[in-house]
């Protein structure tokens, strides 16, 4: 989710030669400023209109991608809106979207996609539902009509519901990946008392309780153009494309807005240690974390840079470890965590080392070299995503989903550049476990207990 411009080759060559990182820190800033200026000059002209039903439509005419086109739709109601006791409902709804429409069966939908040489990806997260359709520009009109039918004229039949629900239940019964399992346990503890404290996909119990009536109600209530945005990236004529989109998507009937009034998660107070005793395992899985700012927080970019500096410091201290540092933006506070795995008799040393690096990060100066490296890492990742039509479309969808503003794509580099060493340190102090943290460990308790007792009080998790 980042800026929508492919950096020109001259800038890439300059970065590959590392000219910026081998001169004075002030010059590093000048180099980044030059990148910003060059990037903003080639941002695609975005052509946006709001239909009478309040659907926001943005066209990004491009030539650099040939005749490839991606149409993306985002709905701002995600799994956070699942009813209590029926977690996994949003996931079940999106799994049914391509089963039937008012005029097409699943076979008809798949045949039309094959005829167009098109594909569709549908996924949900806590904050929204995202649909990407990839097609050649020549098939633009047929593709947009099919996409509208899938979204605006979906039908949910009993036989399809039964089959999809059983498929999800079968998946939930499979043994989970160990890293994913401990991550789900971590979020359950961290977000206790909020809508995020359950698995996004639901549990066997919650999915079993979902009815076809729940699916149909969710669709009628939450699929609405006034809480959606359609973004189209491709080599097309904006005037003609807008006319066609308005004729088709203007039929979608809007509903009343549903307020986003969820309880905001809070940072842990003190250290919470939770252990799942796996007596037979020679290794230990662990995850240590807390809250991270929302996308719209003023220090969000500085916090991202701080997370990258922290990861570099941890990798230098523990170069052979299996540690990852992750930060995820959401509409509400999101998780920030460090996850790893080690031999059971070495895990506690790694956890202590990580805690030491975090505290040093909050108290010591961040060097100009660290800032330059973190900035370059963000810029490279940003541009890597933007060199594809999907990446550009996803950037526009992110800006709409999180209400980052129509000028978000042109401000990204400025935000990175404005985050200096002191801003990064302050963000680390504010967000890296300011009042406490959650530590989850899965491994042989007899080996781990003595070391964990020294870090805090242990609570046992049910296996």
Buried (B, 14 or more C-beta within 10 A) or exposed (E): BBBBBBBEEEBBEBBEEEEBBEEEBEBBBBBBEBBBEBBBEEBBEBBBEEBEBBBBBBBBBBEEBEBBBBBBBBBBBBBBBBEEEBBBBBBBBBBBBBBBBEEBBBEBBEEBBEEBEBEBEBEBBBBBBBBBBBBBBEBBBBBBBBBBBBBBBBBBBEEBBEBBBEEBBEEBEEEEEBBEBBBBBBBBBBBBEBBBBBBBBBBBEBBBBBEBEBBBEBBEEBBBBBBBBBBBBBBBEBEEBBEBBBEBBBEBEBEEEEEEEBEEBBBBEEBBBBBBBBEEBEBBBBBBBBBBBBBEBEBBBBBBBBBBBBBBBBBEBBEEBEBBBBBEBBBBBBBBBBBBBBEBBEBBEBBEBBBEBBEEBBEEEBEBEBBBBBBBBBBEEBBEBBBBBBBBBBBBBBBBBBEBEEEBBBBBBBBBBEBBBEBBBBBBEBBBBBEBBBBBBBBBBEBBBEBBEEBBEBEEBEE
